[in-house]
Amino acid sequence: KLAGRSFHNGRFVQRLREAAGSVSNVTLVEGTVRHFVDAQGELWEEQQGGKGTSTSGKSGHGSQICGVCYKQKGSEALVTVKADLTIVCDGMYSGLRKSLVPDPKIELPSFFVGLLMEHTALPFPNHGHVVLADPSPILFYPISSTETRCLIDIKRPKLPRVATGELAAYLRDHVAPQVPADLKAAFLEAVEQGRYRSMQNKLMPAEVFTCDGALMLGDAFNMRHPLTGGGMTVALHDSKLLCDMLSHLKSFEHKRSTTLATKAFHTERKPWAATINTLANALYKVFCRTGEEWNEEMQSACFDYLSLGGVYSQGPISLLGGLNPRPFVLVAHFFMVALYGIGRLLKPFPTPRGVVIGWQLLMGACAIILPIIRAEGIVAVFAPYLSRKPQVPLESGVHKKTN
């Protein structure tokens, strides 16, 4: 039987590191990578202008990446280490991303502020909760038998300052009144304790690129709104896909062979990852209040649609969990929600007001999901094998289109 789990993400990542470190041929080193190096151990970025090869037409000379230069923790000395394959996965604040993708398209929609609430009984035990607050949602979900994580989405250009008490005042005065009554006391107690964790939410479609000797994974490569917790789902799926592509290689010594073995990575991951990304970004926009009637109707229709049960709940939940990551299924359910909301507005018989709000709801739904799909790439999402393939540079510097 399939079941969901929620937990401390930091502890989960640490356990993954420990599991990797327990393998006999793995050495863990903690440090900060400064830049890539070439075959001579020189700064790769300066030599080649910091560009791999991407479908956007921006390309360098196809120079091979042969390792990195890093500063080890507790030391100021720079260490150069050579590697046949370098996998970049240094997170949302990646310092290496621009070396491979010169112009990443990053959006900054909001901030998440996290609180830890202890010994709190949720209205529905062992379930996640979404509160449709004004202007953006609040999440509550258990992460242990005694702890509940609260994530407050703050839709502002800048996060209220912690040091001046501005953030605490915002949470007390603006957020707390919208928290369910059963959780308000625990929420205010967590606010008073002042143990805040905050992060900038970022959106970034994956940019197709190839570069001999380097690959990119995780938030360094592709980001979506964390509302649905889809980041780790995509990262683990991408890791498994990449492992399968590399498994038949005896070694990574010949970098061109490695590049050719993984040339289909972007094509094969796209429908799967784009479904998770589109769902997260679209749900966030639906759950953000705009003050317009059609938006209120869309939010209400979304929850009532899920409440119908059967295929109306199983389909969206399977999309959320990454169990049925098919773009057509996502788009079908999204517009079924919109049509469900429109149908309610037209019952028991159409009125001018119902027709107007219904039309606005349909146009609003299109305005939400179509730009997200366009950013992911319409052909790449729905017909990946017809999409433009990445350019693989020949070792002489000439670029060759892959089949």
Protein Blocks (a to p, Z undefined) as FASTA:
>chain_A
ZZdddddfklmmmmmmmmmmmpmkbccdddddfbdcdfkopafklmnoopacdfkopace
hpacebdcdddehiabdcddddfbdcddebjklcklmmmmmbacdddfbccdddddehia
cfbghiacdddddfbdcddddfbfkbccdddddddfbdcdfklommmmmmmmmmmmmpcf
klmmmmmmmmmnopacddddddddddddddehiacehjlloccdfklopmmmmmmmmmmm
mmmmmmmpmbfkbmmlmmmmmmmmmmmmmmmmmmmmmmmmmmmmmmpcehiaklmmmmmm
mmmmmmngpjllmmmmmmmnopaccfklmmmmmmmmmmmmmmmmmpcbdcfklmmmmmmm
mmmmmmmmmmmmmmnopklmmmmmlpccdddddfkopacddZZ
